[in-house]
Amino acid sequence: MDAELLREIRKQIFPAKPDDFAIPKIGNDELIELANGNRIVRGLLAKSGPSLMVLFHGNGSTINKEVVPARFFYSHHLSVLLVEYPGYGVSAEYEASESNLYSDSERLVKFVQQTYGFDNKSTFLYGRSLGSGVAVEMARKGMGSKLVLITPFTSMPAVATALDPANEAFIPFMLDKFDNISKSKEIELPVLMIHGDKDKTVPHEMAAALAKSFPDAELITLDSDKHGDIYQDIDEALWKRVENFIKDP
């Protein structure tokens, strides 16, 4: 494959903001840094309880964008781990790719579990937009007991085509597929999804398709056209529903 074409495609999939290096404040924060091959993996851990909520952010932001859910869960006595991706924020020096995101996320989550005493049963996975792809992969690997997906998609090629049918010509060259719909069939843990009915980036139909494909899933549909700013339309009552989903045995 032409290296320049691959770089251009990845710029569209991983449009990281080059100047966003700030580390958010959640509470009782600890910046985790550890080696994964030739990369340093980084994430922010805020310990608040015996269970761990792992948050994976979207493609145009950093861990900073997940402050709203992180602070909510932390205040309700869930420990929180914000995972930074290679190529983003404090890990901007590395290359973003599907395989790198998976590898670094798995390395970080397993380290935090082993170091701080969280097992897979007490670990919950949360992914927004691009992060839904990372969360689904971690769930497929058995690294959590429940899965929360905010504005999830079926696959990255499907999103590209939905945004612009002309992108179909580049689909054969997309190495980073994040194929949630194929993986969903083998993920039996409980899944809760939230999606706006008029989402302008990822069509609501993709969440509906995932809801049918996961063996055990619930889809909450919001009256919203937002995607990256979906948190503006999630109120306290809905966050409470997410908390109840997580904490119910």
N, C-alpha and C positions, 0 to 999 in steps of 0.2 A: 504493500500500500504506500502511496505517496505520503511522505512524512509531513509535508506542508498542509496537505488536505486534512490529515488527521488532526493536526494542531488547530486548524480553523474550526473543524467540527467540535473539538473539545472546548474551544473558547465559547461556543454557543451552549454547550451542556454545563460547563463549569465557569460561569461568568463571575468569578470571585472579585470582590472589591479590593483593589491593591493597597488601599490606605486604611483598612479597618483592622487594626491590631489591638484594640482595647480588649481588656478582660473584664467581663461584667462582675458585679458584686451581687451575690445571692445571700450569703451568710455562712460563717464558719468555712470559708473557702480555702481550697488547697489546689494549686496548679500542679497537675500530675505530668511528669515528663519521663519518658522511657524510650529505649532504643527498640526499633523494629527493623532489623537489617541495617541499611545505610540511612534510614530516616529516624528522626526523633518524633515520637507520637505525643501529642499534648491534649489535655482535657482538663476541665474544671470540676472538682468534686466539692460538694457542699453536704456535709453529713448532718442528718436531722432525724434519723430513725433506722430501724433494723431492716427496712426494705429499700431497694435502689431503683430509681426511675432513670433510665438512660435516654437522653434526648439527642436526636439527630436533626440538624437544621436543613434548610432549603438550599438551592443551588446559587442564589444571588446574594447570600448573606453569610454571616459567621455565627459563632455561638452567642453573640450579642443579641441576635434576633429572637432567641428562645428565653429571654429574661422573664416574660410574662408567665408562661407555664412553669418555668423553673422556680420562680418565687412562690407561686401558688402551691406547688407540690411540697416545697421546702417548708412553708408555713403550716402545712397539714401533716408534718412529721414523716415525710418521705425524703430519704437522702437522694440527691440529684447528681448525675454525671452528665456534663455537657461535653460532647465529643467534637473536637475540631478535626477537619479533614485536611489531608495533604493538599497544598495549593491554596489554602485559605487562612486568613487571620494570622495567628501566631505561628502557623505552620506553612506560611505562604512560600517558603523557599523550595518546597517540594512539588512534584508533578501530581496533578489531580487526574485520576482515572478510576474506573469502576473497581478494578482489582486492588488498587492502592487504598481506596476508601474502605473496602471490606477488610483488608489485611490490617490496617491501622486500627480500625474500630474494634475488631476482634481482639487484637493484642491489648488494647487499653481496657476494654470491658473485663477480660479475663484477669488482667493484673489487678484491677480494683476489686473484683470479686474475691480473689485469693488473698489479697493483702488486708482487706477490711472486713472479711467474713460474710460476704453476700453469696448465697448460692443461686442457682438458676431459678429455683422456685420463688425466691424473694426478689428476683430481678424482673423489672417490667420495661418493655421496649416501646419507645415513642418516636415516630418519625413524621416530619412535615415535608410535603412536596418531594424533592429529591431524597430527603431523609427517609421517606417511606420505603424507598428502595434499599437503603442500608438497614433499616429496622427489619424489613422482611427477610433479608439475607441472614441477619443475626438470629431471627426467629427460626428460620429453616435449619440453622446450626444448633438449635436447642438451647440458646443462651438466655431465654427468659420464659416466663409463664403466662404473660398476657401481652397483647400488642395493641397500641393506639396509633392510628394513622390519620393525619390531618391533611386534607386535600391530596389524597394519594392518586397515582396514575397506574395504568395497566403495564405500560412499558415505555421506555424513552423513545424508540422509533414511532410509537403510536402518538406520543405527545408532539413530536416534530411534525408529523403529517397533519395532525389536527390544527396546529398553529399555521401551517402553510402547506397545502397539498404539493407544492413544487419541491418541498423537502424530500419527497419520496425518492427522488433521484439519488439522494445521498445515503439512504437507508443501508444499502449494501456495505457502505464504508464506516458505519457506526459500530465501533467495537464496544462501546459502553451502553449496554442495552437495558440494564436494570429491569429484568423481565418479571415483574411482580405477578402478573396474571398466571404465568406458568408455574411459579413457585407456590402460589396461593393454595393450590389443590392439595399439597402435601403438608400444609401447616394446620394442625388440628387444635392449637391453643385458641382461647377466646380472643376475638378481634373487635375493637370498637373504632368506627371511622366517622369523621366529620367532614362535610364537604358542602360548599355553597351551590345552590341550584343553578346559578348563572355565572359560575367561575369562568373568567375570560382566558385563562391560561390552560388549565386542565379541565376538560369537560366533565360535568357531573356524571355523565354516562359511564365514565371509567370507574368511578367509585361504585356505581351500581353494579357494574360487571364484576368487580372484585367482591362485593358483598354476596353475590351469587356463587362465586367460585370458592371462597374460603368455606370450609366445613362449618365453622361456628363464628358468624360475624353479624354485627349490627351496624347499620348505616344511619347516622343522624344527618338530615338534610337541612341546611340553613337557608333562609331567604337572604341570599348574599351574592354579589358579583365579584367578590374579592378573592384573591389568591395569596399573594405575598403578604397582604395586610389582613388576612382572615381573622387574626386575633381581635381586631376592632369589633367584630360581630359575634364574638364568643363571650357571653355574659357570665356572671358569677354562678348562676344556676346551672349552666351547662358545664362549667368547670367542676361543679359539685357532682354532676352525673359521671364525669370522667373519673373523679376520685372514688366514687362509689363502685364503679366498674373495676377499678384497680384493687380496692380493698375488700370487696365481697369475696368470700371463699368459694 
